Amino acid sequence: MYLIGTLVVSVCIANEIINLMKPVSNLHETTGKSLLKKTDIIVRYKGETILVSPTTITLLEGLGNYTIIHTRAGQSFLVTKTLKLVSQNLKTNFIRVHRTYLVNSDFIVSRINEGRLLKMACGKEVSVSRRKIKETTVLLDSR
C-alpha cells in the first residue's frame, strides 16, 4: 500500500513538472526552430512565460536574491535570480555602475552631476557609485 501511495505522489509531481514546462516547450515555430535564444531571459508574468531579449533591457536592478528587469517600453519584471546570475549571459554593452545596478549603455540618455547620475531611456535615474565613476566615464566616452 505504501509503495502505491509513493508511486501516485511521484506521478503527480512528474505531471506538475511537465505542466510547468509546457509554456517553454511550446516556443517552437512550425519550422521546428526554437524561439528561445541563449541570451534571452525567461520571465513568469501573470501566469505566462515571457522571453525578454537583452536588446530590450535598459537596466537590471538587484534586490538581494531578486532582480528587477526594466525594459525600454517601461515594463518591469521581477525575477527570482541574483543580479550576477542574470547578467552572466548578457553581452558587453552592459556596464556594472553600482552594486545594485547593471545598465545597458545603448539606453543611456544623459549623464547628470559629473557622471554621478545616469538618465535611462525607460525614465529611471541610476546613481553611479564613487568607485565606478572613472571606469564608467571611460567606457561611455569610448562608445
C-alpha positions in Angstrom: 0.0 0.0 0.0 2.8 2.4 0.9 4.5 1.8 -2.5 1.4 2.6 -4.4 0.9 5.9 -2.5 4.5 6.9 -3.2 4.0 6.0 -6.9 0.9 8.1 -7.1 2.7 11.1 -5.4 5.6 10.6 -7.8 3.3 10.6 -10.8 1.5 13.8 -9.5 4.9 15.6 -9.1 6.0 14.5 -12.6 2.7 15.8 -14.1 3.2 19.1 -12.3 6.7 19.5 -13.7 5.5 18.7 -17.2 2.7 21.3 -16.8 5.3 23.9 -15.7 7.5 23.2 -18.7 4.7 23.3 -21.3 4.8 27.1 -21.9 8.6 26.9 -22.6 8.5 23.8 -24.7 5.7 25.3 -26.9 8.1 28.0 -28.1 8.7 26.5 -31.5 7.7 27.8 -34.9 6.1 25.5 -37.5 9.6 25.0 -39.0 10.7 23.4 -35.7 13.2 26.1 -34.9 13.3 27.2 -31.3 12.4 30.8 -30.5 14.4 30.6 -27.3 17.9 32.2 -27.7 20.8 31.6 -25.3 20.8 35.2 -24.3 17.0 35.5 -23.7 15.8 35.7 -20.1 12.7 33.7 -19.2 10.2 35.6 -17.0 7.0 34.4 -15.5 4.5 37.3 -15.7 0.8 37.0 -14.8 0.8 33.2 -15.2 2.5 33.2 -18.6 6.1 32.7 -19.7 7.7 35.6 -21.5 11.0 35.8 -23.2 12.8 39.1 -22.6 15.5 39.9 -25.2 18.7 41.7 -23.9 18.2 44.2 -26.7 15.1 45.5 -25.0 16.6 45.7 -21.5 17.6 49.2 -20.3 18.8 48.2 -16.8 18.8 45.4 -14.3 18.3 46.3 -10.6 19.5 43.8 -7.9 17.5 43.4 -4.7 19.2 40.6 -2.8 18.1 37.3 -4.4 15.8 39.0 -6.8 16.4 41.1 -9.9 14.1 43.7 -11.5 14.4 43.8 -15.3 13.5 47.2 -16.7 12.7 47.4 -20.4 12.6 50.3 -22.9 8.8 50.0 -23.1 8.7 51.0 -19.4 7.8 47.5 -18.2 9.4 45.9 -15.1 9.7 42.2 -14.4 10.8 40.6 -11.1 13.0 37.5 -11.5 13.9 35.2 -8.6 17.6 35.2 -9.5 20.5 37.3 -8.3 21.9 40.1 -10.5 25.1 38.1 -11.0 23.2 35.1 -12.4 21.0 37.1 -14.7 24.0 39.1 -16.0 26.1 36.0 -16.9 24.6 35.6 -20.4 24.5 39.3 -21.3 26.8 41.0 -23.8 29.5 43.6 -23.2 27.2 46.6 -23.7 26.0 46.1 -20.1 28.0 48.1 -17.6 28.0 47.5 -13.8 27.8 51.0 -12.4 26.8 50.2 -8.9 26.5 47.2 -6.6 22.8 47.1 -7.4 22.7 48.3 -11.0 23.7 47.0 -14.4 22.9 49.3 -17.2 22.7 48.9 -21.0 24.9 51.6 -22.4 22.7 51.8 -25.6 19.9 53.2 -23.5 21.7 55.9 -21.5 20.1 59.2 -22.4 22.3 61.6 -20.4 24.8 61.9 -17.6 24.0 64.3 -14.8 26.1 65.7 -12.0 29.5 65.0 -13.4 28.6 61.4 -14.3 27.2 60.5 -10.8 23.7 60.0 -12.2 22.6 58.3 -15.4 19.2 59.1 -17.0 17.9 55.9 -18.8 15.5 55.6 -21.8 12.9 54.0 -19.6 12.8 57.1 -17.4 14.7 55.8 -14.5 17.7 57.6 -13.0 20.6 55.4 -11.8 23.3 56.5 -9.4 26.9 55.6 -10.1 29.0 54.5 -7.2 32.1 56.5 -6.2 34.4 53.7 -7.2 32.8 53.2 -10.6 32.7 56.8 -11.8 36.1 56.8 -13.6 35.6 53.4 -15.1 32.0 54.2 -16.3 33.1 57.6 -17.7 36.0 56.0 -19.7 33.7 53.2 -21.1 30.9 55.6 -22.1 33.3 58.2 -23.6 34.9 55.4 -25.8 31.5 54.5 -27.3 
